Amino acid sequence: MGLAFFGLTPNYREYLFSRIHEIVFFGNGGYDWNTIYNLPISHRDFIYKQIREHFEKQNTENEKQQKSMKSATSTTVKAPMNPTYTAKAKRPT
């Protein structure tokens, strides 16, 4: 009698490998592929969730900072450019 389990479905395989890739890539060198692949699913999901939350929080902080910088630059008053002199360039001969 043959084995009843033939491997992962293509959809789950893509899901699994993309999760492993994201953990290894965004883990900034803290994880290697083999370790993450052999982790229990609950641990792998926990690590993925923590990394995702970290980057979402970082993105919202960056957006807030960009909005505050835009509002600060739009409220600055610029002095009018009225030169008090005239300059003439020499004409080439």
PyMOL Python script that loads the backbone (N, CA, C, O; Angstrom):
from pymol import cmd

cmd.read_pdbstr("""\
ATOM      1  N   MET A   1       0.850  -1.177   0.000  1.00  0.00           N
ATOM      2  CA  MET A   1       0.000   0.000   0.000  1.00  0.00           C
ATOM      3  C   MET A   1       0.889   1.231   0.000  1.00  0.00           C
ATOM      4  O   MET A   1       1.838   1.310   0.781  1.00  0.00           O
ATOM      5  N   GLY A   2       0.595   2.190  -0.864  1.00  0.00           N
ATOM      6  CA  GLY A   2       1.384   3.415  -0.994  1.00  0.00           C
ATOM      7  C   GLY A   2       1.032   4.429   0.080  1.00  0.00           C
ATOM      8  O   GLY A   2       0.107   4.243   0.871  1.00  0.00           O
ATOM      9  N   LEU A   3       1.788   5.487   0.080  1.00  0.00           N
ATOM     10  CA  LEU A   3       1.545   6.555   1.041  1.00  0.00           C
ATOM     11  C   LEU A   3       0.292   7.337   0.665  1.00  0.00           C
ATOM     12  O   LEU A   3       0.009   7.542  -0.515  1.00  0.00           O
ATOM     13  N   ALA A   4      -0.446   7.767   1.665  1.00  0.00           N
ATOM     14  CA  ALA A   4      -1.650   8.553   1.428  1.00  0.00           C
ATOM     15  C   ALA A   4      -1.325  10.033   1.282  1.00  0.00           C
ATOM     16  O   ALA A   4      -2.147  10.799   0.778  1.00  0.00           O
ATOM     17  N   PHE A   5      -0.153  10.439   1.709  1.00  0.00           N
ATOM     18  CA  PHE A   5       0.225  11.847   1.665  1.00  0.00           C
ATOM     19  C   PHE A   5       1.224  12.052   0.526  1.00  0.00           C
ATOM     20  O   PHE A   5       2.298  11.449   0.520  1.00  0.00           O
ATOM     21  N   PHE A   6       0.871  12.891  -0.422  1.00  0.00           N
ATOM     22  CA  PHE A   6       1.714  13.094  -1.592  1.00  0.00           C
ATOM     23  C   PHE A   6       2.485  14.406  -1.557  1.00  0.00           C
ATOM     24  O   PHE A   6       3.187  14.724  -2.517  1.00  0.00           O
ATOM     25  N   GLY A   7       2.378  15.153  -0.513  1.00  0.00           N
ATOM     26  CA  GLY A   7       3.101  16.420  -0.418  1.00  0.00           C
ATOM     27  C   GLY A   7       2.151  17.589  -0.290  1.00  0.00           C
ATOM     28  O   GLY A   7       0.937  17.427  -0.167  1.00  0.00           O
ATOM     29  N   LEU A   8       2.727  18.750  -0.323  1.00  0.00           N
ATOM     30  CA  LEU A   8       1.952  19.975  -0.166  1.00  0.00           C
ATOM     31  C   LEU A   8       1.259  20.339  -1.469  1.00  0.00           C
ATOM     32  O   LEU A   8       1.766  20.075  -2.559  1.00  0.00           O
ATOM     33  N   THR A   9       0.083  20.954  -1.331  1.00  0.00           N
ATOM     34  CA  THR A   9      -0.594  21.457  -2.521  1.00  0.00           C
ATOM     35  C   THR A   9       0.188  22.649  -3.058  1.00  0.00           C
ATOM     36  O   THR A   9       0.895  23.308  -2.295  1.00  0.00           O
ATOM     37  N   PRO A  10       0.081  22.937  -4.336  1.00  0.00           N
ATOM     38  CA  PRO A  10       0.832  24.077  -4.894  1.00  0.00           C
ATOM     39  C   PRO A  10       0.514  25.407  -4.198  1.00  0.00           C
ATOM     40  O   PRO A  10       1.410  26.224  -3.987  1.00  0.00           O
ATOM     41  N   ASN A  11      -0.747  25.622  -3.845  1.00  0.00           N
ATOM     42  CA  ASN A  11      -1.114  26.877  -3.180  1.00  0.00           C
ATOM     43  C   ASN A  11      -0.482  26.974  -1.799  1.00  0.00           C
ATOM     44  O   ASN A  11       0.062  28.017  -1.436  1.00  0.00           O
ATOM     45  N   TYR A  12      -0.550  25.891  -1.027  1.00  0.00           N
ATOM     46  CA  TYR A  12       0.027  25.928   0.310  1.00  0.00           C
ATOM     47  C   TYR A  12       1.550  26.008   0.240  1.00  0.00           C
ATOM     48  O   TYR A  12       2.185  26.657   1.071  1.00  0.00           O
ATOM     49  N   ARG A  13       2.116  25.355  -0.740  1.00  0.00           N
ATOM     50  CA  ARG A  13       3.581  25.395  -0.910  1.00  0.00           C
ATOM     51  C   ARG A  13       4.043  26.825  -1.177  1.00  0.00           C
ATOM     52  O   ARG A  13       5.029  27.276  -0.595  1.00  0.00           O
ATOM     53  N   GLU A  14       3.342  27.536  -2.050  1.00  0.00           N
ATOM     54  CA  GLU A  14       3.676  28.933  -2.331  1.00  0.00           C
ATOM     55  C   GLU A  14       3.493  29.792  -1.080  1.00  0.00           C
ATOM     56  O   GLU A  14       4.332  30.642  -0.781  1.00  0.00           O
ATOM     57  N   TYR A  15       2.409  29.574  -0.356  1.00  0.00           N
ATOM     58  CA  TYR A  15       2.144  30.301   0.885  1.00  0.00           C
ATOM     59  C   TYR A  15       3.259  30.052   1.899  1.00  0.00           C
ATOM     60  O   TYR A  15       3.764  30.995   2.508  1.00  0.00           O
ATOM     61  N   LEU A  16       3.639  28.804   2.078  1.00  0.00           N
ATOM     62  CA  LEU A  16       4.665  28.438   3.040  1.00  0.00           C
ATOM     63  C   LEU A  16       6.011  29.061   2.673  1.00  0.00           C
ATOM     64  O   LEU A  16       6.666  29.661   3.525  1.00  0.00           O
ATOM     65  N   PHE A  17       6.420  28.927   1.435  1.00  0.00           N
ATOM     66  CA  PHE A  17       7.722  29.439   1.030  1.00  0.00           C
ATOM     67  C   PHE A  17       7.768  30.970   1.036  1.00  0.00           C
ATOM     68  O   PHE A  17       8.811  31.558   1.325  1.00  0.00           O
ATOM     69  N   SER A  18       6.647  31.613   0.720  1.00  0.00           N
ATOM     70  CA  SER A  18       6.649  33.078   0.776  1.00  0.00           C
ATOM     71  C   SER A  18       6.746  33.555   2.220  1.00  0.00           C
ATOM     72  O   SER A  18       7.418  34.550   2.492  1.00  0.00           O
ATOM     73  N   ARG A  19       6.094  32.873   3.142  1.00  0.00           N
ATOM     74  CA  ARG A  19       6.205  33.220   4.566  1.00  0.00           C
ATOM     75  C   ARG A  19       7.636  33.020   5.056  1.00  0.00           C
ATOM     76  O   ARG A  19       8.188  33.884   5.737  1.00  0.00           O
ATOM     77  N   ILE A  20       8.228  31.893   4.714  1.00  0.00           N
ATOM     78  CA  ILE A  20       9.608  31.621   5.133  1.00  0.00           C
ATOM     79  C   ILE A  20      10.545  32.675   4.566  1.00  0.00           C
ATOM     80  O   ILE A  20      11.425  33.178   5.264  1.00  0.00           O
ATOM     81  N   HIS A  21      10.347  33.007   3.289  1.00  0.00           N
ATOM     82  CA  HIS A  21      11.184  34.033   2.662  1.00  0.00           C
ATOM     83  C   HIS A  21      11.050  35.366   3.388  1.00  0.00           C
ATOM     84  O   HIS A  21      12.056  36.020   3.662  1.00  0.00           O
ATOM     85  N   GLU A  22       9.837  35.775   3.700  1.00  0.00           N
ATOM     86  CA  GLU A  22       9.629  37.058   4.361  1.00  0.00           C
ATOM     87  C   GLU A  22      10.246  37.087   5.748  1.00  0.00           C
ATOM     88  O   GLU A  22      10.810  38.105   6.149  1.00  0.00           O
ATOM     89  N   ILE A  23      10.152  35.994   6.487  1.00  0.00           N
ATOM     90  CA  ILE A  23      10.763  35.941   7.816  1.00  0.00           C
ATOM     91  C   ILE A  23      12.277  36.047   7.706  1.00  0.00           C
ATOM     92  O   ILE A  23      12.905  36.804   8.446  1.00  0.00           O
ATOM     93  N   VAL A  24      12.863  35.293   6.785  1.00  0.00           N
ATOM     94  CA  VAL A  24      14.319  35.320   6.625  1.00  0.00           C
ATOM     95  C   VAL A  24      14.776  36.684   6.108  1.00  0.00           C
ATOM     96  O   VAL A  24      15.756  37.238   6.606  1.00  0.00           O
ATOM     97  N   PHE A  25      14.073  37.227   5.115  1.00  0.00           N
ATOM     98  CA  PHE A  25      14.472  38.487   4.496  1.00  0.00           C
ATOM     99  C   PHE A  25      14.302  39.662   5.449  1.00  0.00           C
ATOM    100  O   PHE A  25      15.224  40.459   5.624  1.00  0.00           O
ATOM    101  N   PHE A  26      13.128  39.773   6.067  1.00  0.00           N
ATOM    102  CA  PHE A  26      12.844  40.914   6.927  1.00  0.00           C
ATOM    103  C   PHE A  26      13.315  40.699   8.360  1.00  0.00           C
ATOM    104  O   PHE A  26      13.202  41.604   9.187  1.00  0.00           O
ATOM    105  N   GLY A  27      13.836  39.526   8.664  1.00  0.00           N
ATOM    106  CA  GLY A  27      14.382  39.257   9.988  1.00  0.00           C
ATOM    107  C   GLY A  27      15.761  39.844  10.175  1.00  0.00           C
ATOM    108  O   GLY A  27      16.354  39.705  11.245  1.00  0.00           O
ATOM    109  N   ASN A  28      16.282  40.498   9.153  1.00  0.00           N
ATOM    110  CA  ASN A  28      17.580  41.184   9.206  1.00  0.00           C
ATOM    111  C   ASN A  28      18.708  40.281   9.678  1.00  0.00           C
ATOM    112  O   ASN A  28      19.521  40.680  10.512  1.00  0.00           O
ATOM    113  N   GLY A  29      18.759  39.070   9.149  1.00  0.00           N
ATOM    114  CA  GLY A  29      19.856  38.168   9.464  1.00  0.00           C
ATOM    115  C   GLY A  29      19.662  37.372  10.736  1.00  0.00           C
ATOM    116  O   GLY A  29      20.557  36.629  11.138  1.00  0.00           O
ATOM    117  N   GLY A  30      18.527  37.506  11.374  1.00  0.00           N
ATOM    118  CA  GLY A  30      18.285  36.800  12.626  1.00  0.00           C
ATOM    119  C   GLY A  30      17.841  35.362  12.439  1.00  0.00           C
ATOM    120  O   GLY A  30      17.879  34.572  13.382  1.00  0.00           O
ATOM    121  N   TYR A  31      17.422  35.019  11.237  1.00  0.00           N
ATOM    122  CA  TYR A  31      16.896  33.677  10.973  1.00  0.00           C
ATOM    123  C   TYR A  31      17.494  33.144   9.681  1.00  0.00           C
ATOM    124  O   TYR A  31      17.776  33.895   8.747  1.00  0.00           O
ATOM    125  N   ASP A  32      17.680  31.826   9.650  1.00  0.00           N
ATOM    126  CA  ASP A  32      18.079  31.207   8.389  1.00  0.00           C
ATOM    127  C   ASP A  32      16.933  30.329   7.902  1.00  0.00           C
ATOM    128  O   ASP A  32      16.066  29.932   8.680  1.00  0.00           O
ATOM    129  N   TRP A  33      16.939  30.033   6.612  1.00  0.00           N
ATOM    130  CA  TRP A  33      15.839  29.343   5.968  1.00  0.00           C
ATOM    131  C   TRP A  33      15.567  27.980   6.615  1.00  0.00           C
ATOM    132  O   TRP A  33      14.415  27.645   6.888  1.00  0.00           O
ATOM    133  N   ASN A  34      16.602  27.208   6.856  1.00  0.00           N
ATOM    134  CA  ASN A  34      16.437  25.856   7.380  1.00  0.00           C
ATOM    135  C   ASN A  34      15.792  25.867   8.765  1.00  0.00           C
ATOM    136  O   ASN A  34      14.936  25.032   9.058  1.00  0.00           O
ATOM    137  N   THR A  35      16.196  26.799   9.609  1.00  0.00           N
ATOM    138  CA  THR A  35      15.624  26.887  10.953  1.00  0.00           C
ATOM    139  C   THR A  35      14.138  27.225  10.889  1.00  0.00           C
ATOM    140  O   THR A  35      13.331  26.597  11.573  1.00  0.00           O
ATOM    141  N   ILE A  36      13.775  28.201  10.080  1.00  0.00           N
ATOM    142  CA  ILE A  36      12.375  28.606   9.974  1.00  0.00           C
ATOM    143  C   ILE A  36      11.540  27.491   9.349  1.00  0.00           C
ATOM    144  O   ILE A  36      10.405  27.266   9.766  1.00  0.00           O
ATOM    145  N   TYR A  37      12.080  26.802   8.368  1.00  0.00           N
ATOM    146  CA  TYR A  37      11.349  25.713   7.726  1.00  0.00           C
ATOM    147  C   TYR A  37      11.031  24.599   8.727  1.00  0.00           C
ATOM    148  O   TYR A  37       9.951  24.011   8.671  1.00  0.00           O
ATOM    149  N   ASN A  38      11.950  24.308   9.632  1.00  0.00           N
ATOM    150  CA  ASN A  38      11.770  23.223  10.589  1.00  0.00           C
ATOM    151  C   ASN A  38      11.056  23.632  11.874  1.00  0.00           C
ATOM    152  O   ASN A  38      10.817  22.788  12.737  1.00  0.00           O
ATOM    153  N   LEU A  39      10.713  24.899  12.015  1.00  0.00           N
ATOM    154  CA  LEU A  39       9.975  25.341  13.201  1.00  0.00           C
ATOM    155  C   LEU A  39       8.550  24.796  13.171  1.00  0.00           C
ATOM    156  O   LEU A  39       7.999  24.552  12.098  1.00  0.00           O
ATOM    157  N   PRO A  40       7.960  24.607  14.336  1.00  0.00           N
ATOM    158  CA  PRO A  40       6.524  24.287  14.354  1.00  0.00           C
ATOM    159  C   PRO A  40       5.725  25.444  13.752  1.00  0.00           C
ATOM    160  O   PRO A  40       6.131  26.603  13.835  1.00  0.00           O
ATOM    161  N   ILE A  41       4.613  25.120  13.160  1.00  0.00           N
ATOM    162  CA  ILE A  41       3.805  26.129  12.466  1.00  0.00           C
ATOM    163  C   ILE A  41       3.414  27.267  13.398  1.00  0.00           C
ATOM    164  O   ILE A  41       3.434  28.428  12.990  1.00  0.00           O
ATOM    165  N   SER A  42       3.060  26.957  14.640  1.00  0.00           N
ATOM    166  CA  SER A  42       2.644  28.009  15.566  1.00  0.00           C
ATOM    167  C   SER A  42       3.776  28.991  15.842  1.00  0.00           C
ATOM    168  O   SER A  42       3.532  30.194  15.939  1.00  0.00           O
ATOM    169  N   HIS A  43       4.996  28.511  15.969  1.00  0.00           N
ATOM    170  CA  HIS A  43       6.143  29.394  16.192  1.00  0.00           C
ATOM    171  C   HIS A  43       6.417  30.258  14.959  1.00  0.00           C
ATOM    172  O   HIS A  43       6.680  31.456  15.071  1.00  0.00           O
ATOM    173  N   ARG A  44       6.351  29.639  13.798  1.00  0.00           N
ATOM    174  CA  ARG A  44       6.600  30.363  12.551  1.00  0.00           C
ATOM    175  C   ARG A  44       5.550  31.454  12.357  1.00  0.00           C
ATOM    176  O   ARG A  44       5.878  32.571  11.959  1.00  0.00           O
ATOM    177  N   ASP A  45       4.288  31.129  12.640  1.00  0.00           N
ATOM    178  CA  ASP A  45       3.227  32.131  12.516  1.00  0.00           C
ATOM    179  C   ASP A  45       3.414  33.264  13.515  1.00  0.00           C
ATOM    180  O   ASP A  45       3.160  34.424  13.190  1.00  0.00           O
ATOM    181  N   PHE A  46       3.853  32.942  14.722  1.00  0.00           N
ATOM    182  CA  PHE A  46       4.090  33.970  15.731  1.00  0.00           C
ATOM    183  C   PHE A  46       5.197  34.918  15.283  1.00  0.00           C
ATOM    184  O   PHE A  46       5.050  36.135  15.391  1.00  0.00           O
ATOM    185  N   ILE A  47       6.299  34.372  14.781  1.00  0.00           N
ATOM    186  CA  ILE A  47       7.413  35.208  14.317  1.00  0.00           C
ATOM    187  C   ILE A  47       6.973  36.083  13.154  1.00  0.00           C
ATOM    188  O   ILE A  47       7.299  37.269  13.106  1.00  0.00           O
ATOM    189  N   TYR A  48       6.233  35.502  12.219  1.00  0.00           N
ATOM    190  CA  TYR A  48       5.743  36.261  11.065  1.00  0.00           C
ATOM    191  C   TYR A  48       4.856  37.417  11.524  1.00  0.00           C
ATOM    192  O   TYR A  48       4.979  38.539  11.033  1.00  0.00           O
ATOM    193  N   LYS A  49       3.969  37.131  12.466  1.00  0.00           N
ATOM    194  CA  LYS A  49       3.053  38.154  12.978  1.00  0.00           C
ATOM    195  C   LYS A  49       3.825  39.278  13.659  1.00  0.00           C
ATOM    196  O   LYS A  49       3.493  40.448  13.466  1.00  0.00           O
ATOM    197  N   GLN A  50       4.838  38.959  14.443  1.00  0.00           N
ATOM    198  CA  GLN A  50       5.624  39.971  15.142  1.00  0.00           C
ATOM    199  C   GLN A  50       6.390  40.852  14.158  1.00  0.00           C
ATOM    200  O   GLN A  50       6.437  42.070  14.324  1.00  0.00           O
ATOM    201  N   ILE A  51       6.982  40.250  13.147  1.00  0.00           N
ATOM    202  CA  ILE A  51       7.717  41.025  12.145  1.00  0.00           C
ATOM    203  C   ILE A  51       6.761  41.923  11.380  1.00  0.00           C
ATOM    204  O   ILE A  51       7.073  43.085  11.120  1.00  0.00           O
ATOM    205  N   ARG A  52       5.608  41.397  11.021  1.00  0.00           N
ATOM    206  CA  ARG A  52       4.621  42.188  10.281  1.00  0.00           C
ATOM    207  C   ARG A  52       4.140  43.380  11.102  1.00  0.00           C
ATOM    208  O   ARG A  52       4.057  44.494  10.585  1.00  0.00           O
ATOM    209  N   GLU A  53       3.822  43.155  12.380  1.00  0.00           N
ATOM    210  CA  GLU A  53       3.381  44.243  13.250  1.00  0.00           C
ATOM    211  C   GLU A  53       4.467  45.304  13.397  1.00  0.00           C
ATOM    212  O   GLU A  53       4.178  46.500  13.416  1.00  0.00           O
ATOM    213  N   HIS A  54       5.711  44.862  13.502  1.00  0.00           N
ATOM    214  CA  HIS A  54       6.830  45.805  13.627  1.00  0.00           C
ATOM    215  C   HIS A  54       6.895  46.726  12.415  1.00  0.00           C
ATOM    216  O   HIS A  54       7.017  47.942  12.565  1.00  0.00           O
ATOM    217  N   PHE A  55       6.815  46.156  11.216  1.00  0.00           N
ATOM    218  CA  PHE A  55       6.923  46.975  10.014  1.00  0.00           C
ATOM    219  C   PHE A  55       5.682  47.823   9.784  1.00  0.00           C
ATOM    220  O   PHE A  55       5.793  48.925   9.246  1.00  0.00           O
ATOM    221  N   GLU A  56       4.503  47.346  10.175  1.00  0.00           N
ATOM    222  CA  GLU A  56       3.301  48.170  10.061  1.00  0.00           C
ATOM    223  C   GLU A  56       3.394  49.376  10.984  1.00  0.00           C
ATOM    224  O   GLU A  56       3.036  50.489  10.598  1.00  0.00           O
ATOM    225  N   LYS A  57       3.875  49.154  12.204  1.00  0.00           N
ATOM    226  CA  LYS A  57       4.057  50.249  13.149  1.00  0.00           C
ATOM    227  C   LYS A  57       5.088  51.240  12.620  1.00  0.00           C
ATOM    228  O   LYS A  57       4.893  52.451  12.721  1.00  0.00           O
ATOM    229  N   GLN A  58       6.167  50.741  12.064  1.00  0.00           N
ATOM    230  CA  GLN A  58       7.204  51.595  11.503  1.00  0.00           C
ATOM    231  C   GLN A  58       6.656  52.425  10.342  1.00  0.00           C
ATOM    232  O   GLN A  58       6.985  53.604  10.212  1.00  0.00           O
ATOM    233  N   ASN A  59       5.821  51.815   9.498  1.00  0.00           N
ATOM    234  CA  ASN A  59       5.237  52.538   8.368  1.00  0.00           C
ATOM    235  C   ASN A  59       4.307  53.652   8.838  1.00  0.00           C
ATOM    236  O   ASN A  59       4.340  54.754   8.289  1.00  0.00           O
ATOM    237  N   THR A  60       3.479  53.381   9.846  1.00  0.00           N
ATOM    238  CA  THR A  60       2.573  54.421  10.333  1.00  0.00           C
ATOM    239  C   THR A  60       3.357  55.567  10.970  1.00  0.00           C
ATOM    240  O   THR A  60       2.985  56.729  10.807  1.00  0.00           O
ATOM    241  N   GLU A  61       4.429  55.259  11.689  1.00  0.00           N
ATOM    242  CA  GLU A  61       5.261  56.319  12.267  1.00  0.00           C
ATOM    243  C   GLU A  61       5.924  57.148  11.180  1.00  0.00           C
ATOM    244  O   GLU A  61       6.017  58.370  11.302  1.00  0.00           O
ATOM    245  N   ASN A  62       6.387  56.499  10.119  1.00  0.00           N
ATOM    246  CA  ASN A  62       6.996  57.226   8.997  1.00  0.00           C
ATOM    247  C   ASN A  62       5.980  58.124   8.304  1.00  0.00           C
ATOM    248  O   ASN A  62       6.301  59.251   7.929  1.00  0.00           O
ATOM    249  N   GLU A  63       4.754  57.630   8.131  1.00  0.00           N
ATOM    250  CA  GLU A  63       3.709  58.434   7.501  1.00  0.00           C
ATOM    251  C   GLU A  63       3.362  59.647   8.352  1.00  0.00           C
ATOM    252  O   GLU A  63       3.173  60.743   7.824  1.00  0.00           O
ATOM    253  N   LYS A  64       3.276  59.458   9.667  1.00  0.00           N
ATOM    254  CA  LYS A  64       3.002  60.589  10.564  1.00  0.00           C
ATOM    255  C   LYS A  64       4.111  61.625  10.474  1.00  0.00           C
ATOM    256  O   LYS A  64       3.848  62.827  10.437  1.00  0.00           O
ATOM    257  N   GLN A  65       5.351  61.151  10.438  1.00  0.00           N
ATOM    258  CA  GLN A  65       6.484  62.064  10.359  1.00  0.00           C
ATOM    259  C   GLN A  65       6.475  62.824   9.040  1.00  0.00           C
ATOM    260  O   GLN A  65       6.754  64.022   9.019  1.00  0.00           O
ATOM    261  N   GLN A  66       6.159  62.148   7.941  1.00  0.00           N
ATOM    262  CA  GLN A  66       6.110  62.816   6.645  1.00  0.00           C
ATOM    263  C   GLN A  66       5.001  63.857   6.606  1.00  0.00           C
ATOM    264  O   GLN A  66       5.185  64.942   6.054  1.00  0.00           O
ATOM    265  N   LYS A  67       3.844  63.530   7.193  1.00  0.00           N
ATOM    266  CA  LYS A  67       2.740  64.492   7.223  1.00  0.00           C
ATOM    267  C   LYS A  67       3.118  65.711   8.048  1.00  0.00           C
ATOM    268  O   LYS A  67       2.809  66.838   7.660  1.00  0.00           O
ATOM    269  N   SER A  68       3.785  65.503   9.189  1.00  0.00           N
ATOM    270  CA  SER A  68       4.170  66.646  10.009  1.00  0.00           C
ATOM    271  C   SER A  68       5.222  67.491   9.313  1.00  0.00           C
ATOM    272  O   SER A  68       5.230  68.714   9.452  1.00  0.00           O
ATOM    273  N   MET A  69       6.108  66.849   8.565  1.00  0.00           N
ATOM    274  CA  MET A  69       7.117  67.608   7.824  1.00  0.00           C
ATOM    275  C   MET A  69       6.479  68.407   6.695  1.00  0.00           C
ATOM    276  O   MET A  69       6.878  69.543   6.436  1.00  0.00           O
ATOM    277  N   LYS A  70       5.489  67.822   6.020  1.00  0.00           N
ATOM    278  CA  LYS A  70       4.802  68.537   4.943  1.00  0.00           C
ATOM    279  C   LYS A  70       4.048  69.735   5.489  1.00  0.00           C
ATOM    280  O   LYS A  70       4.075  70.815   4.898  1.00  0.00           O
ATOM    281  N   SER A  71       3.371  69.548   6.625  1.00  0.00           N
ATOM    282  CA  SER A  71       2.625  70.665   7.196  1.00  0.00           C
ATOM    283  C   SER A  71       3.566  71.739   7.714  1.00  0.00           C
ATOM    284  O   SER A  71       3.226  72.921   7.665  1.00  0.00           O
ATOM    285  N   ALA A  72       4.736  71.363   8.209  1.00  0.00           N
ATOM    286  CA  ALA A  72       5.708  72.343   8.696  1.00  0.00           C
ATOM    287  C   ALA A  72       6.290  73.147   7.544  1.00  0.00           C
ATOM    288  O   ALA A  72       6.501  74.352   7.682  1.00  0.00           O
ATOM    289  N   THR A  73       6.552  72.507   6.415  1.00  0.00           N
ATOM    290  CA  THR A  73       7.130  73.229   5.280  1.00  0.00           C
ATOM    291  C   THR A  73       6.082  74.092   4.589  1.00  0.00           C
ATOM    292  O   THR A  73       6.429  75.123   4.013  1.00  0.00           O
ATOM    293  N   SER A  74       4.826  73.706   4.630  1.00  0.00           N
ATOM    294  CA  SER A  74       3.793  74.508   3.970  1.00  0.00           C
ATOM    295  C   SER A  74       3.437  75.747   4.784  1.00  0.00           C
ATOM    296  O   SER A  74       2.890  76.697   4.224  1.00  0.00           O
ATOM    297  N   THR A  75       3.722  75.774   6.069  1.00  0.00           N
ATOM    298  CA  THR A  75       3.385  76.920   6.899  1.00  0.00           C
ATOM    299  C   THR A  75       4.541  77.906   7.042  1.00  0.00           C
ATOM    300  O   THR A  75       4.356  78.982   7.612  1.00  0.00           O
ATOM    301  N   THR A  76       5.711  77.572   6.546  1.00  0.00           N
ATOM    302  CA  THR A  76       6.828  78.510   6.647  1.00  0.00           C
ATOM    303  C   THR A  76       6.607  79.665   5.685  1.00  0.00           C
ATOM    304  O   THR A  76       6.131  79.473   4.566  1.00  0.00           O
ATOM    305  N   VAL A  77       6.959  80.868   6.129  1.00  0.00           N
ATOM    306  CA  VAL A  77       6.789  82.063   5.313  1.00  0.00           C
ATOM    307  C   VAL A  77       8.111  82.361   4.623  1.00  0.00           C
ATOM    308  O   VAL A  77       9.164  82.435   5.255  1.00  0.00           O
ATOM    309  N   LYS A  78       8.027  82.528   3.327  1.00  0.00           N
ATOM    310  CA  LYS A  78       9.228  82.822   2.556  1.00  0.00           C
ATOM    311  C   LYS A  78       9.265  84.317   2.244  1.00  0.00           C
ATOM    312  O   LYS A  78       8.243  84.923   1.923  1.00  0.00           O
ATOM    313  N   ALA A  79      10.433  84.887   2.342  1.00  0.00           N
ATOM    314  CA  ALA A  79      10.603  86.310   2.034  1.00  0.00           C
ATOM    315  C   ALA A  79      10.472  86.520   0.536  1.00  0.00           C
ATOM    316  O   ALA A  79      10.908  85.681  -0.252  1.00  0.00           O
ATOM    317  N   PRO A  80       9.872  87.637   0.139  1.00  0.00           N
ATOM    318  CA  PRO A  80       9.750  87.893  -1.297  1.00  0.00           C
ATOM    319  C   PRO A  80      11.116  88.132  -1.922  1.00  0.00           C
ATOM    320  O   PRO A  80      12.024  88.668  -1.287  1.00  0.00           O
ATOM    321  N   MET A  81      11.239  87.733  -3.149  1.00  0.00           N
ATOM    322  CA  MET A  81      12.512  87.867  -3.859  1.00  0.00           C
ATOM    323  C   MET A  81      12.487  89.177  -4.656  1.00  0.00           C
ATOM    324  O   MET A  81      12.108  89.188  -5.827  1.00  0.00           O
ATOM    325  N   ASN A  82      12.884  90.255  -4.029  1.00  0.00           N
ATOM    326  CA  ASN A  82      12.960  91.548  -4.700  1.00  0.00           C
ATOM    327  C   ASN A  82      14.408  92.026  -4.639  1.00  0.00           C
ATOM    328  O   ASN A  82      14.813  92.622  -3.641  1.00  0.00           O
ATOM    329  N   PRO A  83      15.195  91.778  -5.686  1.00  0.00           N
ATOM    330  CA  PRO A  83      16.589  92.209  -5.641  1.00  0.00           C
ATOM    331  C   PRO A  83      16.680  93.738  -5.662  1.00  0.00           C
ATOM    332  O   PRO A  83      15.868  94.414  -6.295  1.00  0.00           O
ATOM    333  N   THR A  84      17.663  94.257  -4.970  1.00  0.00           N
ATOM    334  CA  THR A  84      17.849  95.714  -4.896  1.00  0.00           C
ATOM    335  C   THR A  84      18.892  96.190  -5.900  1.00  0.00           C
ATOM    336  O   THR A  84      19.313  97.345  -5.844  1.00  0.00           O
ATOM    337  N   TYR A  85      19.309  95.340  -6.798  1.00  0.00           N
ATOM    338  CA  TYR A  85      20.323  95.708  -7.764  1.00  0.00           C
ATOM    339  C   TYR A  85      19.968  95.091  -9.106  1.00  0.00           C
ATOM    340  O   TYR A  85      19.135  94.190  -9.205  1.00  0.00           O
ATOM    341  N   THR A  86      20.630  95.608 -10.137  1.00  0.00           N
ATOM    342  CA  THR A  86      20.504  95.020 -11.472  1.00  0.00           C
ATOM    343  C   THR A  86      21.904  94.653 -11.946  1.00  0.00           C
ATOM    344  O   THR A  86      22.866  95.380 -11.698  1.00  0.00           O
ATOM    345  N   ALA A  87      22.003  93.559 -12.605  1.00  0.00           N
ATOM    346  CA  ALA A  87      23.294  93.113 -13.094  1.00  0.00           C
ATOM    347  C   ALA A  87      23.195  92.856 -14.584  1.00  0.00           C
ATOM    348  O   ALA A  87      22.208  92.319 -15.087  1.00  0.00           O
ATOM    349  N   LYS A  88      24.239  93.253 -15.262  1.00  0.00           N
ATOM    350  CA  LYS A  88      24.281  92.994 -16.691  1.00  0.00           C
ATOM    351  C   LYS A  88      25.505  92.122 -16.954  1.00  0.00           C
ATOM    352  O   LYS A  88      26.598  92.385 -16.453  1.00  0.00           O
ATOM    353  N   ALA A  89      25.299  91.119 -17.723  1.00  0.00           N
ATOM    354  CA  ALA A  89      26.397  90.242 -18.087  1.00  0.00           C
ATOM    355  C   ALA A  89      27.141  90.830 -19.273  1.00  0.00           C
ATOM    356  O   ALA A  89      26.536  91.461 -20.140  1.00  0.00           O
ATOM    357  N   LYS A  90      28.427  90.628 -19.312  1.00  0.00           N
ATOM    358  CA  LYS A  90      29.221  91.097 -20.441  1.00  0.00           C
ATOM    359  C   LYS A  90      28.867  90.274 -21.674  1.00  0.00           C
ATOM    360  O   LYS A  90      28.683  89.058 -21.608  1.00  0.00           O
ATOM    361  N   ARG A  91      28.780  90.962 -22.778  1.00  0.00           N
ATOM    362  CA  ARG A  91      28.488  90.270 -24.032  1.00  0.00           C
ATOM    363  C   ARG A  91      29.765  89.713 -24.610  1.00  0.00           C
ATOM    364  O   ARG A  91      30.805  90.373 -24.588  1.00  0.00           O
ATOM    365  N   PRO A  92      29.693  88.503 -25.129  1.00  0.00           N
ATOM    366  CA  PRO A  92      30.899  87.924 -25.736  1.00  0.00           C
ATOM    367  C   PRO A  92      31.293  88.708 -26.973  1.00  0.00           C
ATOM    368  O   PRO A  92      30.429  89.188 -27.708  1.00  0.00           O
ATOM    369  N   THR A  93      32.561  88.839 -27.203  1.00  0.00           N
ATOM    370  CA  THR A  93      33.034  89.604 -28.366  1.00  0.00           C
ATOM    371  C   THR A  93      33.441  88.731 -29.505  1.00  0.00           C
ATOM    372  O   THR A  93      33.859  89.232 -30.548  1.00  0.00           O
TER     373      THR A  93
END
""", "prot")
cmd.dss("prot")
cmd.show_as("cartoon", "prot")
cmd.util.cbc("prot")
cmd.orient("prot")
